[in-house]
Amino acid sequence: MFTHWHKYASLMHFHTLARRLTPWLYGVSGVLFIAGLISGLVLAPPDYQQGESFRIIYVHVPSAWLSMFAYVVMAGAAAASLIWRVKLGDVLARATAPVGASFTALALITGSLWGKPMWGTWWVWDARLTSELLLLFLYLGYLALQSAIEDRRAAARAGAVLAVVGVVNIPIIHYSVEWWSTLHQGATLTKFAAPSIATSMLIPLLIMTAAFQLFFFATVLVRARCEILEFDRHTQWVRNLVSAGYP
């Protein structure tokens, strides 16, 4: 079993696996997006305090969750590249960074749109918001290092150090509402013992979170395939793909 999965550390085998999984991941995520948007925007009742404006939660919460999840994936992959010289680690880190940065920017934008009617302002230097903004800067810093350093190995090492050090920001984001007095509301999805959201609103949120998660995996795999082809462009298996008409 281990031998079977171990082969996917090879760029060629991982490319093949990613090529097979991507359409399925996009297809299932599309179905979940449709179900989540219909149930969240149409079937779920308005919030008794926030009215219809609460519905932005179905985009804001999944994007905020994925902004942190993507960073952990990026840092883990970068660490594997730094410590064990795993080529796939560098590939996945590079593929994940722009996707994670996009979700972080989306979380900040939707949070700002939600904060205006709730708090009366677009932005406050709240602990949760500030640490999330720092997360975006960490993503941008990683991307800047990859672009600024021509030697790919040196860029991978520098980016990995930044990514691993930046992991300390993830628990700060998660626990900021508990550690400090903030305007941001507390946990919602992780309080199953005593839910802070009605079931009719929670189920669409879970569906949307699953849709975002699968979309994330599919997009990272697409980017990883491009990175692999760039990394192994001089190898015979890539030449065979090109000669076979691979786009």
SULVEN-V785031 format. One record per pair of residues at least 12 apart in sequence whose C-alpha atoms are under 8 Angstrom apart, sorted by the first residue. I is the first residue (numbers start at 1). J is the second residue. D is the distance in whole Angstrom. If there is no record, write none. Layout:
i = [I/I]
j = [J/J]
d = [D/D]
This chain:
i = [9/9/10/11/11/11/12/12/15/15/15/18/18/18/19/19/19/21/22/22/22/22/23/25/25/25/25/26/26/26/28/28/29/29/29/29/29/30/32/32/32/32/33/33/33/33/35/35/36/36/36/36/36/37/37/37/39/40/40/40/40/40/41/44/44/44/45/45/50/53/53/54/56/56/57/58/58/58/58/59/59/59/60/60/60/60/61/61/62/62/62/62/62/63/63/63/63/63/64/64/64/64/64/66/66/66/66/66/66/67/67/67/67/67/68/68/70/70/70/70/71/71/71/71/71/71/72/73/73/74/74/74/74/74/74/75/75/75/75/75/76/76/77/77/77/77/78/78/78/78/78/78/78/78/79/79/79/81/81/81/82/82/82/90/91/91/91/92/92/94/94/94/95/95/95/95/95/96/96/97/97/97/98/98/99/99/99/100/101/101/101/104/104/104/104/105/108/108/108/126/126/126/127/127/127/127/127/128/128/128/128/128/128/131/131/131/132/134/135/135/138/138/138/141/142/142/142/143/145/145/146/189]
j = [86/88/88/87/88/228/228/237/224/225/228/221/222/225/221/222/225/218/218/219/221/222/218/214/215/217/218/214/215/218/211/214/210/211/212/214/215/211/207/208/210/211/207/208/211/212/204/207/204/205/207/208/211/58/204/208/204/55/58/201/204/205/55/200/201/204/200/201/118/114/117/114/110/114/205/204/205/208/209/107/110/208/106/107/110/111/107/209/205/208/209/212/213/103/104/106/107/212/103/104/106/107/108/100/103/104/212/213/216/100/101/103/104/107/100/170/96/97/99/100/96/97/100/139/163/167/167/93/96/92/93/94/96/97/163/93/160/163/164/167/89/164/89/90/92/93/90/92/93/156/159/160/163/164/160/161/164/156/157/160/156/157/160/156/224/227/228/220/224/143/224/227/220/221/223/224/227/220/223/139/142/143/139/143/216/219/220/139/136/139/140/132/133/135/136/136/129/132/133/182/183/184/173/176/177/180/182/173/174/176/177/182/184/169/172/173/173/169/166/169/162/163/166/162/159/162/163/159/158/159/159/202]
d = [8/6/7/8/6/6/8/7/8/6/7/6/7/7/8/8/8/8/5/8/7/7/8/6/7/7/5/7/6/6/8/8/7/4/7/5/6/7/6/7/7/5/8/6/6/8/8/7/5/7/5/5/8/8/7/7/6/7/7/7/5/7/6/6/6/8/7/7/8/7/8/8/7/7/8/7/6/6/8/8/7/8/7/5/6/6/7/8/8/7/5/6/8/5/7/6/5/7/7/6/8/5/8/7/6/8/8/7/8/5/7/5/5/8/8/6/7/8/8/5/8/7/6/8/8/8/7/7/7/7/4/8/6/6/7/7/7/5/5/7/8/8/4/6/6/5/6/8/5/7/7/5/7/8/6/8/7/8/8/8/7/6/6/6/6/6/7/7/6/8/8/8/6/8/5/5/7/6/8/6/7/7/7/7/7/7/7/7/6/6/7/7/8/7/6/7/7/7/7/6/7/7/8/6/7/7/6/6/8/6/7/7/7/7/7/6/6/8/8/7/8/7/7/8/5/7/7/8/7/6/7/8]
